[in-house]
């Protein structure tokens, strides 16, 4: 999964950020569509917290679950599935709106 130059280490200060990361506390304030992808066997990031965040985000959140651990989604068929879900989400979310009437845009001379 990692290349030959990858080093298995992280700065100690990152532990402080992880401890304060609570997406569930701000999920209700989301104003844009959000894709939440969860490995239901995740041993790194608790799946229940991600599910709770998606519920709190309401109809803007799309929850996709996979029967994998945290890093399993980066290889094999589950990687393809997760990527397909991401591309589908982006296609639906960023699709241009159909325009039924031309815009009335008036430019004023400056």
GIVEN-V226851 format. One record per residue. N is the residue number from 1. RES is the residue in one small letter. SS is DSSP state (alpha for helix, beta for strand, coil for the rest). Layout:
[[N | RES | SS] [N | RES | SS]]
//
This chain:
[[1 | x | coil] [2 | x | coil] [3 | x | coil] [4 | x | coil] [5 | x | coil] [6 | x | coil] [7 | x | coil] [8 | x | coil] [9 | x | coil] [10 | x | coil] [11 | x | coil] [12 | x | coil] [13 | x | coil] [14 | x | alpha] [15 | x | alpha] [16 | x | alpha] [17 | x | alpha] [18 | x | alpha] [19 | x | alpha] [20 | x | alpha] [21 | x | coil] [22 | x | coil] [23 | x | alpha] [24 | x | alpha] [25 | x | alpha] [26 | x | coil] [27 | x | alpha] [28 | x | alpha] [29 | x | alpha] [30 | x | coil] [31 | x | coil] [32 | x | coil] [33 | x | coil] [34 | x | beta] [35 | x | beta] [36 | x | beta] [37 | x | beta] [38 | x | beta] [39 | x | beta] [40 | x | coil] [41 | x | coil] [42 | x | coil] [43 | x | coil] [44 | x | coil] [45 | x | coil] [46 | x | coil] [47 | x | alpha] [48 | x | alpha] [49 | x | alpha] [50 | x | alpha] [51 | x | alpha] [52 | x | alpha] [53 | x | alpha] [54 | x | alpha] [55 | x | alpha] [56 | x | alpha] [57 | x | alpha] [58 | x | alpha] [59 | x | alpha] [60 | x | alpha] [61 | x | beta] [62 | x | beta] [63 | x | beta] [64 | x | beta] [65 | x | beta] [66 | x | beta] [67 | x | coil] [68 | x | coil] [69 | x | coil] [70 | x | coil] [71 | x | coil] [72 | x | alpha] [73 | x | alpha] [74 | x | alpha] [75 | x | coil] [76 | x | alpha] [77 | x | alpha] [78 | x | alpha] [79 | x | alpha] [80 | x | alpha] [81 | x | alpha] [82 | x | alpha] [83 | x | alpha] [84 | x | alpha] [85 | x | alpha] [86 | x | alpha] [87 | x | alpha] [88 | x | alpha] [89 | x | alpha] [90 | x | alpha] [91 | x | alpha] [92 | x | alpha] [93 | x | alpha] [94 | x | alpha] [95 | x | coil] [96 | x | coil] [97 | x | coil] [98 | x | coil] [99 | x | coil] [100 | x | coil] [101 | x | coil] [102 | x | coil] [103 | x | coil] [104 | x | coil] [105 | x | coil] [106 | x | coil] [107 | x | coil] [108 | x | coil] [109 | x | coil] [110 | x | coil]]
//
